[in-house]
Amino acid sequence: MKNLPKFRLYGLRSYDRSAKARWLLTEAGADFEMRWLDRDKKEHESAEFLKLNPMGRVPVLEIGTQAMFESGAICTYLGDLFAEKGLAPLPNSPERAEYLQWMFLASSIDTYQIRIMVIEDIPPGEVQKAKEAALQAELRDTLVTLDRVFTEKSFLVGNRFTAADVSVSYHLYWLRLWPELDQIFNDFPKVKAYMDRMESHPSAIKADVFSYKS
């Protein structure tokens, strides 16, 4: 294996967005240190941590002497770093455009979770109903697209596990914690079967990715 820098990954909880990076590092068989910050002690707001991420958020991945934040960027970086393990198509591969498409879709799916949390705080009424209906329609459109993909293959790109599967499945998992969104998944059995595959993936289990308990 090529010489790799030392990895140190920061997180607050096993299920936070550091889980995506931890899943990829585990899948790649990388040697890394997991550094858990104590939220109650506000270690994520310490001067030391703010040097790594001035926003005081996780995940942060230290790569040797360099630090990077933003989970989507970290996943894209790790996918490329471990491309020889199949975690990302090479830049000149015909599959690269499709891969980036799904990586960016994962970021869009992530916004659905923020929106449903905001909608919950809107007083009951027509405004809340309209915003919830709009969100559900967007989610349904996304699931229609994914369901078509899984008609022909088991994974998003090249019918093999990649960083795109890590990113997309992680954010879909969170949406299913809301009953009003989870019920939409019932209309898309291929997506549900895909989620079952992702949640039972050996490296996901080892990395304790899908560990949130409501």
N, C-alpha and C positions, 0 to 999 in steps of 0.2 A: 504494500500500500504506500502511496505517496506520503511524504512528510507533511504532517498537519500541525497547525498551531494548537495551543491549549485552549479548550473551550470551557467557559463558565457561563451557566445560564441562570438568570434570576427570575424568581416567581414569588407569588404570595400564597397561592392555593394550587393544589394538584390539577384543578379543572380550569384555571384561568388560561389566558392566551399563550402562556409559556408552554402549555401542553402540546401545542402544535410543533414547536421547535423540539421539545423533548421527544415527541413521537418520531420525528425525522432523524434526530441524532441516534435514537435507539434502533430504528430500522437500519441505519447505516452502520451500526456497530461501532460508533465513535466513542472515544474516551472523553467524557465530559464530567464536570463538577456541577451539581445542582445546588444553587445557593438560595435557600428559602428566607425571605424577609418576613419579619414580624410586623403585621399590620397594626396590632394594638400598640406596639412601641414606636410606630410610625417610622420604621427603618427605611421605608421607600421615600421618605421625605428628608432623610439625613443628608448632610452636606456631601458625604462620601458617595452616596448613590446618585445625588443630583448632578454630580460630575459626569456620570454615565448617561443619565437621561434627565435633562433639566425639567421635564414635565412630571417626574416622579412616578412614572408608570412602568409596569412590567408588560411584556418581557423585555429584558435586555440580554443580549448575547455578547460576551467578551470573547474576542478572537485574538488570542495572543495579547498584544497591548492595545488593540483596537476594540471599541464598543459600538454596537448598533442596536437601535430599537425599532419598533413597528413590526408586529408579528408577520404581516404579509411580506415585508421586505426580508425578514429573517428567513422565512420559509423559501422564498425565491433564491436567496443566497445559498442556503443549505442544499436545495435541490440541485443547483448548478455545481456546487462543490463536490457533491457525491453523485454526479451524473453517471459515473462509471458503474454505479450500483443500480442504475435504472430509475433514479428518483426524478430525473428531468431529461427531456430530449436535448441534444446538443443544439447550439444556435443555428447551425446549418441544416438541421434535420427538418424534413417535411412536417413532422409532428409538432414543431416548436410553436407555430402560430396557434394551433389548437390548445396546446398546453397553457400558453399565456392567457388565452381566452378564459379558461376555467379558473386560473389563478386570480384573475381580475373579477370574475363572477363571484368568487368567494368573498371578496371585499363588499360587493353589493349585497350579498346575503347577510353579511354581518350588520349592515344598516337596518335590516328588518327587525333585529332584536332591539336595537336602540329605539326604533319607532314604536314597537308594541309597548315598551316600557313607558314612553312618553304618553301614548294613547291611554294607558291605564290611569294616568293622573289627570286626564281631562274629565270634567264633570259629565255624568251621564246625560245624553241628549243627542240631538241630530248631528252636531259636529263630531262627537266621539264615534257615532255610528258610521258616518261618512268616511272618516279617516281609517277606521278599522276595515271597512269594506274595500277601500282602495288598497290597503296593505294586503289583505287576503287575496285580492285579484292579482297583485304583483307576485305573491308567493305562488299562486296557482300557475301563472305563466312560467315561472322558473321551474316548477316541478314538471310541467308538460314537457319542457325542453329536456330535462334530465331523464324523464321516463323514456323518451324516444331513444336517448343514448343507450340506456340499459336494456333496450330491446335487442340490441345486437352484441353488446359486450358487457363485461363485469366491472370494468374500470373506465375512467374518463378518457385516458390517452393511451393509444396503442395497446389496449386491453392488458395493461400491466399497472401495478401499483406505482403511483408517483406522488410528488408533493402536492399535486392538484387534488388528489383524493383526500389527503390530510386536511387541506384547507377547506374544501367544500363540505366534507362530512362533519368536521368539527362545528361549523356554523349551522348546518342543518340540525345537528343534535340539539343545540340550544333552542332553536325555534320550537322543537317538539315538546319543550317543557311547558308551553302555554297550550292548554286544552283547545282553545279556539283555533289555534294554528295546527296543532297536532291532528285534529280531525280531518284537515285537508289532505294530509298524507295518506289517509285511508283510500283516497281515490287514485293513488299512484303506487300500486303494489311493487313495481320494479324498483322504485326509489326506496321503499321500505326494506326490500330485500337487500339492496345495496347498503343501507345503513346497518342492517344486521351483520353484513360481511365486514364492514369497517369496525363496528364495535367489538367484533370477535377476532379482529386481526391480531396476531400474536404480539407484534410490537406495540400496538395500542394498549393491549392488556398489560404488558410489561411496564409501559410508561405511565399507566394509570390515567389515561386521557379522559375517558368518559366516566368520571367519578363523582359528578355533582349529584347531590341528594337533596331534593326539594323538601 
